Every structure is written in C-alpha cells, then in structure tokens.
Amino acid sequence: MNDTLEKIAHHEISKDFNKLSIVEIIDIYRNYPKIQSKHLEDVWKKISQVSVKIKVMKIVQKGMPLYIGKIEAKDLLLLATSNLWRDETLEGYQREKFRDKTNEIRKYLEGCSISIVPALFASFSEAIVTPISDDIELLELPLKPGSITILDGQQRTGGFEEIYKEIKRLQSRHSMIDRDEQIKKYTELLSFEVPIVFVDTKAIVEKLKRESKGALKIKQSDLEGAFFFIINKTQKPVSSSLKDELAYKTIKAGITGIPIIEKEKWRTEIVPVVNELNKESSPFKGLINLGGILNNGHPVPLFSFVSSLKPLFDNTQFKELSFDQKTTFLVNYWGCIREMFPETFDQQTWKQYLMLRTTSIYAFNYLARDVYSWCLEDGIDPFDVESVKKFIEPLQDFDWDKNTSPFAFLGGGKGVRKAHEVLLKQLSEKGNSRARILIQKE
C-alpha cells in the first residue's frame, strides 16, 4: 500500500488512477495522510474534485426533498461515514457497529441465493443537483470520505466493510491455492448495487430556520439525530414467534445461506412439530400463539415452546427419530398432561392456573427429555401412552393454582431450572429414584 502511495506522491501512476483496483482506491482514500508530500497533496486535491454521479428520483414531503437512487458498495465505502455517539461530548447519535452482525451480513451477501439489501437512508450536505427530466435528477457527490452520512443502514454498510477486509486478508495469503478466485468473488461483491434514499439535511435546516425567522437554533447533526431516532424508535420489530415460522418456511422452500437462520437452524426442525401440537386433534388445540399476534386468546408463544424443546431435540436417540415419531411422542406426552389437568387447558378456566405459563411449559418440556430417556432405559415403548403415564402420573396432585402453586413466584432462566427441579422432586418423593439422581446432578 505504501508503495502505491509513494508512486502517487511522485506522479508515477497518477495518470493511471482509473486503472487502480477497487481495493487500491479505498486504501488510498483511507491511508493518504500517512505519506507527507506536496505532490500527494496536489494529487489528492485533484481527486477530491471528482464527483460520484447518481441518477435519482426526487420526491418532496412537506417541502423537504428526498432523492431515491442506487450506489455501488465500493462508492459507499469511499463516501459514507457514521456519526457515532460519544459519551464524553454528548455528541453523535449512531450505535457502534457490531462485528458479529456485520459478519453475518457478509456471509449473507456471500452465500445466500436471494441476498438483497434493503434501502439505506443517508444525508448529504455537499452536492450538485441537476434536473434531467420531470422528477429525475442527477446527484453529484464529491469523491471524498464524509460526503454522505448514514442515518439508517450502518450495519449493512459494515457488511461490505467486512468484504473489503476479507480481500485485504486474502491478498496477504500468497500460498492459498484459490486465492485469486476468492479475491475476484469478493471484489465483484463490492460492485453490489445498494438502493439508497438521500435527504438534503442542509436544505432542510435552512428551511426550518427561515420558517422560524431565525429563532430556531439547529445544526445538521441535530436533524440527522432526529431522523435516526424516528426511524429506530417507530419501527416495530417482528415478533419472535413469527420469525420462527418464517425461518421454517424459508428452509422448507429450499432457501439457504441466511446466517441468522443457519445459526439456529435447529429451531426450524422443531417449529412444524409445535404446529402439529396446535391442531384440532392435539393437546394444545388453539392455545399456541403461532404468529405472535397480541391479545389473540392463544396464551402459549410458539417461540417459547420451541426454545423449551431444545434439550429433548438435543437427545441423541430422539434426534434419530422421524418427524412423525417426534410428533407422536409429544402429542401423547402432552395429551397425558392435559388428561391429568383438564381445567388448566380449558379456554374458560386456564387463566386461573399456571400450566400454560412459560415457566411451566419449559419445566414440562425439560421433563419430556427425562421421560423419553427413562422409557428407553426400562425397555418400554416411549410412543405408548401408558409408558408415559407411568412416569408422570405421580404429579396428579400437583397444585397449579396461580395463587398457591409452587410455581407462583418462579420466572426467568433460574426459575425454569427450579420449576424442573420441583417436578423432579415430587416424582422422587413418589418413588422415582432416577428423578432423585437428576436433582443431585443439577
């Protein structure tokens, strides 16, 4: 890199600037202050006079101009900055970049067959806007860092930053067999076209000052911070249960390479089983909230139910079962529980009891793993209702009343483990020696 800078500084390759690779250009922009040379300063001034031209569609909202266009990732890395919050000065507004998040985005861009990037939202203060026709205009941004400020999309921009870093890493691995092929792949990703919405914060600040007749004291950074707050405060996140359902449908459709799904792919195996438990002929019919819709009368969140089944689905023998076998075991298991405590599942009375609360669901699904293992240890059929009853009938007299139950004051991760222990303790007191062993282990 320094060799390239030195050559530019001495006018050796300044005429061939356009022939430099994307990575070389980004390096030059980020590292030029390291070389002290009046020649480099002259070259840099010439470069900074160059502009990035983006054809945009102009729309106006309440007298405020917005410009919708597209920008290549490499130009984004050259032009974009983020105004990070700083405790010591109480300035800025952006959160820090999260490396795990930006790496997820890199993997998504690299490996997903349908990798699309939603529009970024950015501001600019220096630009030339030239009308072309009707609402189509040409936006010219000076080719220098900080020409645009990212208001929404910092993590997405960070994903492309990780791609740039990956190219830099590969460039130093000279012995790597497919190095050139990998560099080519990642370099092509830096030409990825990203939709972007620009807002002219300078023009809006001037408009607000005119309207207030000078009474309003506002800076561009204040306006940008307000936009950032509005975007992030007014967005309603998708419910965790709906995310689970959509992740399952995505995998079922054969779409792969989405890191956030791949990281917890086990959840997509459990979702269809839980969906079966909610059907008309199943123990939870109509009681599981599959889409996370608020106040719909379905008290058991799919997300919690899926999470609580992980220990069972991690069981080595259970993993080997078919979908139908896994579903049959859980339908029979929860069917026995419902038969023992029908009032706790009844639509008219369940609110008086704790059975359908998250802590109880977790505790019983943790116990499901134990019951399945005990069936195998005793050589009895885990899919037979009578086999399951043998182990859980000692809980017949357990108190589920919301005011007096041992579960009444349990919650959170520790509460779940304690609730599981409470069930094991009652089984132990009724003669189950293996429940006593599990309590000692916990």
N, C-alpha and C positions, 0 to 999 in steps of 0.2 A: 504493500500500500504506500509506504513512504517513498519507494522508487517512483511510483506513478505521480505522487505529489511533487517530487523534485523535478520530474520531467516537465510537468505543467508549469512549475515555477520558473523554469528556464526556457519556456516556449518551445520545448522539444516535441510535445504532442498536442499543443493547444489547438492546432488546426484540425486535428483528428478527434476532437472531443465527441463528436456524434458517433464515432466508431467504438467508443468505450462500451463495456458491458454494463448492464443494469447495476450489478453489484459494485463495479468500479465507480460509477457515478454517485451511488448512495454513499460509498466510502469517502469520496472526495468531499461531498457536502458535509459529512459528519466530522471529518478529520482535518480540514484545511487549516484550522488555526494552529495545528502542530508545526507547520512549516512557516518560518518567518522570512518572507521575501517580497520585495516590492513588485517583482514580476508576477508572483502568485496573486497578489492583491489586485493588480490590473486585470488579470485573467478572471478573477472572481467577480469583479465589478461587471465585466462583460457578460459573464454567465448570469448574474443576477438580473440583467436587463432582459433576459429571455423570459418568455411567459408560457405557461401551460394554458392551452386554449380548450375550452369545454363548451360544446353546444348545449344549451339549456332551454327548458321551457319555463317561462315566467308566469307565476300566479301571484295574485295580490289578495291578502287577507287583512281586512281593517286598515287598509292603506299601507300595509307592510309587505314589501316584495320578497318573494321566495323563488328560488331557482332550482329546478329539478334536472339533474343530469347524471352522468356516469364518469367515473375516474378510474384509471388503472391503478392497481395496487402499488406499483413502483412509484408512481407520482404521489400517491397517498403518503408513502414513507418519506418522500422528499419534502413535502409541503406541510404535513399535519403535525400539530403539537396538541398537548392537553394541559389545561391549567389545573394542576393538582392542588388540593387543599393543603395548606401549611399552618400547623398549629401556632408556630412562633409569630406569624404575622397576621393570622386570621384572614388570609387571602386565598383565592382559588376556590374550586368547587368540585373538581373531579376526584373520584376514589382512586386508590392506587391500582395498578394493573396486577392481576392475579396470575402468576406463572402457570398454575395448573389449568386455569381457564383458557389462557392464550394457547397453551399447548394442545388442549382439547380442540380448539378451533383449527389449529394447524393440521391435526390428524383428520379432522372432519373435511377440510379442504383437500387434503391429500388422498384420503381413502374412500370417501362417500361418493356413490354414483350419482347422487342428486344434490351435491353440495351447492347450495345457493346462499348468498349473503344478503340479508335484508338491508334496506337503505340506511346509510349513515346520516346524521344531522350535524351540520358544521356551520361555523360562521366565518366570514371574511371581513376585512376592513380595507384592504387594498386590492382593487380590481378595476378593470376597464370593462364596461358592459356595452356591447354594440348590438342594436336591433338588427335582426336579419329579415324576419317576416312574421307578421301577426304577433303571436306570443313566443316565438322562437328567437333567442338572442345568443350572442357569443360572449362567454365569460372568459376574460384573460387574467390569470393569476400570476403574479411574479414568481419566478422559479427560485424560491428560497424557503428555508425552514421557517415555519410560523405563519405562512401565508393563509393557512386555514387553521381554525381551532375546532377540535372535535367536541361536540356537545353530547352526542349520543352515538356510541359505537367504538369506544376506546378499546374494549376487549377484542372486538372484531379486528380493529386495526392492529392490535397486538398479535393476533394470529398470523398476519402477514409479516410482522416483525420477526416472529419465530421462524418463518420460512427463510427470511434473509439470513438469520443467524445459522440456520441449518446449512445453507450454501457456504457460508464462511467456514463452518466446521468441516464440510466435505472438501473444501479447497486445500485444507492442510493434511488431508489423508491421502497421500500420494500413492500408497501401496494398495489402496482399495480397488478391487477388480472392476466394479461397475461405477466408479466414481463419476466419470464424465456423463454417464447415463442419468445418474441421480441428480447431478448438478443441472442438467438440461431439464429434467422433470420439474425441479423446484423453481428454476428460473422462469419456466413457462407460467408457473402459478403467479409470478409477480406481474404478469400481464392480465391477470384476472380483472374483469370489469366489475366495479362495485357501484351500485346505484347510490346517489348522494343528493341530499336536499341542502342547499345553501341558504343562509339567511344573512342579509346585509346589516349586521349589528350597528355599524357606524351610521348608516342612514336612519335606522330606527331610533337610535339615541338622539340624533339631531331632530327628528320629527317630534319625539317626546319633549325635548327642551323647547322647541318652538311652541308647541301646544300649551306648555306650562308658562310661557313667556319668561323663561329663564329661571323660574322658581325651582324647577326640578334639578337636583344635582345627581347626575347618574353617569357612570362610566360604562364602557363596553363590557368590561368584565362583570359588572353588576347585572347587566342584561343577560349575558351568557349564563351566569349562575342561576338567574331566574328561570331561563329556559330549561336548564339541566334539572332544576327542582321540579318543574311542572311535568317534564317527561317521566322522571323516575318516581314521583310521588303519586301521579294519577294513573299509572299503569297497574292493572290488577293481575297478579301472577296466576297462571293456570293452576288449578288445584292438583295436588299430588296424586289423587286417585285418577283423574282424567289423564294425567301424564302417563301413569301406568298402563291405562287402557290403550292409549295412542302408541306407546312404545311397543306393546304386544302386537297391535295391528300392523305396525311398521315392519317388525321382524317377520310376522306371518306373511306379509306381502313380498318378502324376499329382499327387502332393502337393508343393506348393511353399511358399516363404516361410519356410523354416527356415534362418536365417543361416549356421549352421556348415556346412551342406551347400552353400548358394549360394556361399559364399566360395571353396570348392574344388570347384565343380561339374565341372571337367574330370576329376576322379578318377572320377566316375560314368560317364563315357564310356569310360574305359579298363577298368574292372572286368569288364564282360562279355567283353571280348577276352581278358583274362587267364584268365577262367573257361574259355573255349574251349581255351586252351593246356594246360589241366589234364585235358582229356578223354581218353578211352581211345586215340583215334587221333592224339593230339597229342604233341609232343616232351616235354612235362613231365608226361605222364600220371601222376597220383597223387603228384607231387613238390611241388605248390604247396599251402601251408597256407592254405586259403581262409577259415577261421573263427578262426584264431589259437589253436587248441587246443594246449596244451603237450604235448610229447613224443608226438605222434601219428605220427611217422615221415615227415612231409612237411616237408622242410628249408627250402623257399623261402617266406618270408612274402608273402602277397598284397600287403600294404601296401607293402613294399619294391619289389616288382615293378612295382606301379602307379606309384610315385614315380619309378622309374628310366626309365619310358617317356615322361615329360613332354616331354623335348626332341624326341623323334620326333613326338609328337602335336601339338607346337607348330609343326612344319614346315608352311609354308603349303600346299605341294602335298599333303602327307599328310593335312592337315585336310579336304581336299575329297573324300577317298575315302569310299566307303560302309563300313559296318560289316564286310561280308563281305570287301571288298578289304583293309582294315587287318588283319583276322584272317588272311587268306591270306598276306600278306606276312610276318607274324611267325611263322606256322606253318612256312613254307618256310625262313625265316631261321634259326630255332632248330632246325629239322629238319636243316639242313646242319651246324650246330654239333654236334648230337648224333651225326650220322653220322661226323664227324671225330674225336670224342672219346667213343665209346660207353661206355667204362668210367666216365667221370665222371658219367654219368646212371644207371648201373645200381644198383638197390636194394641189391645185395650189396657194391658197391665204392665208391660215391660218397663215403663218409666219408674215403677216402684222398686225395681230391682237393679242389681249391678252386673247381671250376667252379660249384657251387651255393651258394657263399657270397655274401653280399650285395654285396661289392665287385666280384666277377666279374660278377654279374647286371647291376649298374649299368654296368660298363665295356662289356659286350657290347650293352646296350640303347642306350647312347650311340653306339656304333659302328653300330647299326642305322640311326640317323638319317643317318650318313655314307654308308653303303652305299646307302640309298634315294636320296639326292641324287646319288651317283656314277652310279647306273643311269640316272637322268633325264638327266644331263649327257652320258652316252655314247649316249643314244637307244636303250637296251635295256630290255626288259620287266622291271620290278622284281618281278613276280609269278612269273617263271620261275626255277626252282631253279638252273639253270645260270648265270643272270645273277648271282645271289647268290654262288654258289660262286666265280666269277671273282675276287671281291674278298676273300673270307675264306679261301680255300684256302692262301694263304701263311702262315697261322697253324697249319698242320697239325702242325708240330713243336714247338708251344709247350708248355712244361712246366707241368702243372697239379698236380704232386705237392705235397701240403701242407707238406712239409719243404724242398723245393728250388725251388719256383716263385717267379718274380719278384714274385708277389702275396702271398707268405707273410707279409710284415710290413706290408701296406697295410691301412688301415682308416679309417673316418670320411670326411667330405666331401673332404678333401685327398687321402686315399688313393684315392677313386673317380676323381678327376681324374687322378691319377698312373697308375692302372691303365688308364684310357682311353688315356693317352699312351703307355704301354708297348705296347699293342696297335697303335697307330698307328705307333710306332717300328719294330716288326717288319715291318709292311706296307710302310713306307717303305724299309727295308733290302732288301725283296724286290722293289723297283722301283715302288711306288705313289707317284708324285710328289705327288698331292693329299694323301695322308696326311702327307707332309713339310710341306706348306703349313699343314695344320691344326695340326701340332705347333708351328710357328713362331707361329701366331696365339695358341695357348694359353700 
